[in-house]
Amino acid sequence: MPRHNQKKGAAPGGSQRQLRVGEAVRHAIADILAQGHVHDPDLEGHIITVPEVRMSPDLKLATIYVMPLGGRDTDIVLAALERNKKFLRGEIARRVNLKFAPDVRFRVDERFDEAERIEKLLRTPAVQRDLASDQDKK
């Protein structure tokens, strides 16, 4: 039976293969950055977290989500990673066994900011009042 492009039943993070390759690329890029193989003055003073890598269905594009420690200088770090994209792509190709080296693009991971925003909302007096009244009803 032929495989059809399944949009409805597709997993939110992609196929199992996309997830597995994305995790391998994440480990490779995190290792490259942690060991300081990228010689760029804008990156040398930063510790960069790589929480997620999303692969395209054909595995030819890797979207790498990064966050500098403390969330500072994100624009500078992103620009430095973009400048060193060719080197990083070559290192990924060397470390991860794929038929084609994926093109890479870098994005700032905004999940931490979103989680902090939700935490602040939950701590507001109006929400606390609603939560307290729900507890009293039980």
N, C-alpha and C positions, 0 to 999 in steps of 0.2 A: 504494500500500500504506500503511495507517495506521501511524503511529509509536506504539509502545507504550513505556510507562515501563520502561526497561531498567535493572534493578538489577544483574544479574549481570555484564554486559559494560561497565558504566559506568566511566568513568575515575575514579581515586581522588580527584582534585582537582575533579571535575565536568566538565561539557561544555566544549567549546572556547569557547563563548560566555560561560559562567560565568567561565572563567579570564581571558578577554580583558577583560570588564567589571570583574572583581575587580582586575586589574592597573591599569586606568584609575582606579578608585576609590582604589587604593593610592597612585598617583602624585598624585592630587588631594589626598588627606588629608595626605600627607607634605609636599606643597608648602604647604598651608595652615598646618601646624604649624611648618615651617621658617621661613616668612616672619613668623611671630608675629602672625597675624591674629586669633587667639583671645586676647582680653584677660582673662586670669584670673591672679591672682597666684600660684596654685599651679603653673601651667604655665610662667610666665615664666623660672624658674630652671632649667628642664629641657630637655635635648635628647632628643627622642622619636624612636625608630626605629619604622617601620611595615614589618615584614618580610613581612606577608601579609594579604590580605583574601579571605575566602571568601564567595561569593555563594550564596544559595539558588537552587534550580532556576528559580523564577519571577522571579528578580532583584529581589525586593522586600525582601530582608533582606541586609544586609552585616555580616558579623562581622569586625571590624577588630582584628587582633592588634597590640599595641603593647608596646614595651619602652623604659623610660627609660634613658638612657646610664648605664652602671654598674649597672643593675638596682636602684637605690635609689629609695625613695619610690613604689613601684608603686601602693600603695593610694591615696595622695594624688593621683597623676596620673590613675588610673582614675576616681576620684570627680570630679575637675575635668573630665575628658572627658565624663562622664555629665551633669554640670551644663550643659555647652555643646553637648549632643547636637543640639538643635534648630538652632542656628547652623551647626554642622558639616554637618548634613543639607542645609540650604539651600545652603551653599557647594558641596557635592558635586553637588547638582542643577544648579547654575549652570555648573559646570565639565565635567560628564560628561553627554553627550547621551543621556538615557534617557527612555522614555515616562513612567515613574514614578520619583520620587526614592526610593531604597531607605531603609528604616528602618535605623538603625545601632545596633550594640551593640559594646561594647569588651571585649576580653579581654586578659589579660597573656600574652605569648608565652613559653611555658615551654620551648621547644626549646633555648635556651641553657643553662638549668639542667640539662636532661636530658643534653646533650652533655658538660657539665662533670662530671656524675655518672659517665658512662661513662668519661671520661678518667681520673678518680680510680680507678675500678675497674681499668682497664688498668694503672695504675701500682702496684697493690698487689703486695707480695712474692710472694703465691701465684700470681698471674697471670704475673708476670715469670718465676718459676721454671718454670711450665708452658710459657711461650713459649721459654725457653732450652732446655728438654729437647726441644721440637719441632725446634728448630734443630740440635741435636746429632744427632738421628736422620737428618736429611737429609744 
